[in-house]
Amino acid sequence: MNHKLLVFLTILLVSASPVLQAQSTITIGISKDANSIEFNEFNKYLKKEIVALTKSRFKVNFKELGANWQQAKIRQNNQKLMADPDVSLLVTLGYIVSN
């Protein structure tokens, strides 16, 4: 499952729209179910891979929000990241946040 996510992100970032390609810095929002050890380890690995795959084209910033397994907070975090004009892409990590 993790490999599928990385492949998807790679394709998405490499074939980003011309607007994204014209920018020198992009911001990726990461919304997580919680800040558990597992989520934090995967998040660290994911960010490292994104930076490695895009470093020749972009400088990548990340905005991360965790929700402590609370559905209302998850919705709020997703809406906040989607409304943020600086966020170019939203990545969701977790079972609840991905639905």
N, C-alpha and C positions, 0 to 999 in steps of 0.2 A: 504494500500500500504506500509506503513512504517513497519508493522509487517512482511510482506513478505520479505522485505529487511533484516530485522534482523534475520529471520529464515534462509535465504540464507547464510548470513555471518556466522551465528553460525555453520551451517553444513560445510561450506567451511573451517573455521578456525579449527574446531574440527577434521575434516578428512584431514587436510593438509598433503602434501607429507612428506615422511621421512626426506627429506632435511630440511624442515621447522621445523619439530619436533625436529631435532637434534640441532637447534639453540636455544640459550637462549634469544635472542632479535630479534624481527622482526620489520620491518618498513612497515607501511601501508600508501600509498599515497591517498590523498583525493583531488579530482578535483571537484570544484563547479562552477556553472554558475555565481554566484555573492556572495558577502559578505553581504547579507541582513539579517535582524533580524530573519526571518524564517529559512533560511539556517543555520545560526549560532546556533540557538536553536536546530535544528534537529542534526546538526553536533556534538554539545556538548553531546546530548543524545546518539547518535550513538557511539561516542568514549567511553563514560562511560560504555555502554553495552559491547563493544568489550573488554575493559580492565577487566570488571567483569567476562566475560566468558572465558578469556584466562589467567588470572593471575596465575593459578596453573601451567601453562606450559611455558608461555612466558612473557617477558617484552616487551611491545608494545610501539613503537615510531610512531609518525604521522608526515607526511609531507603534508601540506595543500597548495593548490593553488586555488585562485579565478580568474575569468576572466571578471568580470564586464559586463556580457552579450555579450561579443565579441567572435564570432565564431572562428576567427583566433587565438585569445588568448587561447580559449578552446583547440583547436587542439595542439597548442604549449605546453600547460600545460600537456595534456595527453601524448604527445610524450616525454616530459621531464621526467615525472614520470615513464613511461614504460622503458625508457632508463637507469634510475638510478639503478645501481646494488644493492643498499641497499634496494630498495622497493620490497617487497615480494608480495604485493597485491595492486591493484588499485581499489578504490571505487569512483564512480561518483555520485554526488548529483546535480540533476537538470534535466530539460526537454531537454535542448540543449546538455549538456555534455554527456548525456546518449545515444544519438543517434549516 
